[in-house]
Every structure is written in C-alpha cells, then in structure tokens.
Amino acid sequence: MGIRTGSMPSESDFIIVGLALAAYLLGSIPCGLVLTRLFGEADIRRRGSGNIGATNVARVAGPLLGLATLAGDLFKGWAPVALASHLGLPPAAAAALALLAILGHILPVYTRWRGGGKGVATAAGGFLGLAPAAVLIALGVFGLVLALTRRVSAGSLAAAAALPPAVVAASGSAAYGIAAVIAAVLIFVRHAENIRRLRAGTEPPFGFGRAPDR
C-alpha cells in the first residue's frame, strides 16, 4: 500500500493515521488493572510495586491472572503489527505502530497517562510480529538472567538490551532496528527505580505472595 504525494491526503494517509491512533488506544488498555478489578482484587496500583504489569499482578493476584495479563499485554503489541502486515504497510509504518502500542502501555490515556506498565510484554508482542526470531533470542536472555538472579527486572533489562542487535540480525531491517533501540530506551527509563534497587541490592526476588499493600 503506497502513499501518494501531493497536497491532498490520500486514503492511505487516513488509514495509517487511523491505525496509529488505534495502536495507541489498544496499547493504553490497562489489562492488569481491568483483570484484577473484574476478579475482585483491590486496585493493583496500590498493591505490591504498584505496577499494572504481569509481574505485579502475578505477585498480588496469583499466576493465572498474571498469565492473563501477560497474554493481553502481548496481544496489544502484536495486533497492530499483524494488521499492518495484512494491509501491506511498509516496515517503517509497522515499526511505528509497535512503538505506539508500547507508548500507550507506558502512558495509557484511559488512566490519564499515569500508572502505566513498563512496556516489556507489549514490546515483546510488537516485535513478535516484526522479528519473531529476535524475540526468541531476547526471551532466552531473559530466562537466563532470571534464573541467575531471580529478579524479573534484571531479566527484562537484559532482554531489552539484547533486543536491538537481535532484531537487526534477524530481520536486516533498519526501521525495525531503530524501533528496537527506541523500545529498549523506553523500557530502561521505565525501570529507573528497579535499576536503583538492583544497584543497592534491595530489589526483591520474584515470587508469589511477596507483595504487601502499598
């Protein structure tokens, strides 16, 4: 699907703008918050770490809701990229849609741009559509670091750092590589508190039932 040049926007322009908005709005859906409220848990933002992502949901509400949150967050990243592929959009557009979904997850409009997640699962979903082999490599790095440290944050940061070179190696796409760098930077920024705790040796290990109320 090409984009015509000229003074008047084409149908393709409107489609891409609509998809961009849809990707951000889909990414903004706070799956962890919705699921924990539906199933009678207290506001996840006031429990454990206060994060709406799968790790905190699993700690607070158990592994089933944690896995459901993970699936939802993965889908938010994957769906816009899958649709872009179906419509034959160029790689740069597909990469931009993945980033908009990640941005929506981090800064969700439905909660007034506060209390978003850290972007790891949504980024994994997006790049699963863009460069699936790269996600498998990053997942392997995540699993190894998690096994060694028992800290999900450490595994997430290691996976984020491994993602850009893995994406370039797996896809050969400059657009995908640039998007992976931006996604990794966003993930590192959102993990600033975790990085401080990791350096101080105070980051708690992952486990169920380890999350007191805030």
C-alpha positions in Angstrom: 0.0 0.0 0.0 1.7 3.2 -1.2 1.3 6.7 0.0 0.7 9.3 -2.8 2.5 12.6 -2.7 0.7 15.8 -3.1 -1.3 18.5 -1.3 -4.3 16.4 -0.5 -4.1 13.4 1.9 -4.8 10.1 0.3 -6.9 7.2 1.6 -3.7 5.5 2.7 -2.8 8.5 4.8 -6.1 8.3 6.6 -5.7 4.6 7.1 -2.2 5.0 8.6 -3.4 7.8 10.9 -6.4 5.7 12.0 -4.1 2.7 12.6 -1.7 4.8 14.6 -4.5 6.1 16.9 -5.9 2.6 17.2 -2.5 1.2 18.1 -2.0 3.8 20.9 -5.6 3.3 22.2 -5.2 -0.5 22.2 -1.8 -0.2 23.9 -3.4 2.0 26.6 -5.8 -0.7 27.8 -4.6 -1.5 31.3 -5.0 -5.2 31.2 -3.7 -5.9 34.7 -5.9 -3.2 36.2 -9.0 -4.4 34.3 -8.5 -8.1 35.2 -7.8 -7.5 38.9 -10.8 -5.3 39.2 -13.0 -7.8 37.4 -11.9 -10.7 39.6 -12.4 -8.8 42.9 -8.9 -7.8 43.8 -8.0 -4.4 45.2 -6.6 -1.7 42.9 -3.4 -3.2 41.6 -1.8 0.2 41.6 -2.0 0.2 45.4 -0.6 -3.3 45.9 3.0 -4.6 45.7 5.1 -2.5 43.4 2.0 -0.5 42.2 2.7 -1.6 38.6 -0.1 -2.9 36.4 2.1 -5.4 34.5 2.0 -9.1 34.7 4.8 -9.5 37.3 3.0 -7.4 39.9 -0.4 -9.0 39.0 1.1 -12.4 39.5 2.6 -11.5 42.8 -0.6 -9.9 44.1 -3.4 -11.9 42.4 -1.7 -15.2 41.5 -0.2 -16.8 38.4 -3.4 -17.2 36.4 -4.3 -13.6 36.4 -0.6 -12.8 35.9 -0.6 -15.0 32.8 -3.8 -13.5 31.5 -2.3 -10.0 31.9 0.8 -11.2 30.1 -1.3 -12.5 27.2 -3.3 -9.3 27.0 -0.2 -7.1 27.0 1.5 -9.3 24.3 -1.6 -9.0 22.2 -1.7 -5.2 22.4 1.8 -5.1 20.8 1.2 -7.9 18.3 -2.2 -7.0 16.9 -1.3 -3.6 15.2 1.8 -5.1 13.6 -0.2 -8.1 12.3 -2.8 -5.7 10.9 0.0 -3.6 9.2 1.4 -6.8 7.7 -2.0 -7.8 6.4 -2.5 -4.4 4.8 0.9 -4.5 3.2 2.2 -1.3 5.0 5.9 -0.6 4.8 8.3 -1.7 7.5 8.6 1.8 9.0 4.9 2.1 9.4 4.7 -1.4 11.1 7.5 -0.5 13.4 5.9 2.9 14.3 2.6 1.1 15.2 4.5 -1.3 17.5 6.1 1.8 19.2 2.7 3.5 19.6 1.3 0.4 21.3 4.3 0.4 23.7 3.8 4.1 24.3 0.1 3.5 25.1 1.0 0.8 27.6 3.5 3.1 29.3 1.3 6.2 29.2 -2.3 5.0 29.0 -4.9 7.6 28.1 -7.6 5.7 30.0 -5.8 6.4 33.3 -4.9 10.0 32.4 -1.3 9.0 31.4 -0.5 7.7 34.8 0.2 4.3 36.3 1.2 2.6 33.1 3.3 -0.5 32.8 6.9 -0.9 31.9 6.5 -1.9 28.3 8.3 -5.3 28.3 5.4 -7.6 27.3 3.9 -5.2 24.8 7.3 -4.7 23.2 7.7 -8.5 23.0 4.3 -8.7 21.3 5.2 -6.0 18.8 8.5 -7.5 17.9 7.0 -10.9 17.8 5.1 -9.6 14.8 8.2 -7.7 13.4 11.0 -10.1 14.0 9.9 -13.3 15.9 13.4 -14.9 15.9 14.8 -11.8 17.7 12.1 -12.1 20.4 13.1 -15.8 21.0 16.7 -14.6 21.5 15.6 -11.9 23.9 13.4 -14.4 25.7 16.4 -16.7 26.1 18.4 -13.9 27.6 15.5 -13.0 29.9 15.2 -16.6 31.1 19.0 -17.0 31.7 19.3 -13.8 33.7 16.1 -14.5 35.7 17.4 -17.9 36.6 20.7 -16.5 37.8 19.3 -13.5 39.7 15.7 -14.4 40.5 14.9 -10.7 39.6 12.4 -10.2 36.8 13.6 -6.6 36.4 17.1 -7.8 35.7 15.9 -10.3 33.1 13.7 -7.6 31.5 16.6 -5.2 31.3 19.0 -7.8 29.8 16.3 -8.8 27.3 15.7 -5.2 26.3 19.5 -4.6 25.8 19.7 -7.8 23.7 16.7 -6.9 21.5 18.2 -4.3 19.1 21.1 -6.4 17.9 18.9 -9.4 17.7 16.3 -7.6 15.7 18.9 -6.3 13.2 20.5 -9.7 12.9 17.1 -11.5 12.5 15.4 -9.0 10.1 18.1 -7.0 8.5 15.7 -4.0 8.7 17.0 -0.6 9.7 13.5 0.5 10.6 12.9 -2.4 12.9 16.4 -1.9 14.4 15.7 1.8 15.2 12.3 0.9 16.7 14.0 -1.8 18.8 16.5 0.8 20.1 13.7 3.2 21.0 11.7 0.4 22.7 14.8 -0.6 24.7 15.3 3.0 25.8 11.7 3.3 26.9 12.0 0.1 28.9 15.2 1.3 30.6 13.6 4.6 31.5 10.6 2.9 33.0 12.9 0.6 35.0 14.8 3.5 36.6 13.6 2.6 40.2 14.4 -1.1 39.6 17.9 -0.2 38.4 18.5 1.8 41.6 17.3 -1.1 43.7 19.4 -3.6 41.7 22.4 -1.4 42.3 21.6 -1.1 46.0 20.9 -4.8 46.4 17.3 -4.2 47.5 15.3 -5.4 44.5 13.0 -8.2 45.8 13.2 -11.6 44.1 10.2 -12.8 42.2 7.7 -15.0 44.0 4.0 -15.3 44.6 2.6 -13.8 47.7 5.5 -11.4 48.3 3.7 -8.2 47.6 2.3 -6.3 50.6 -0.1 -3.4 50.2 1.4 0.0 49.5 
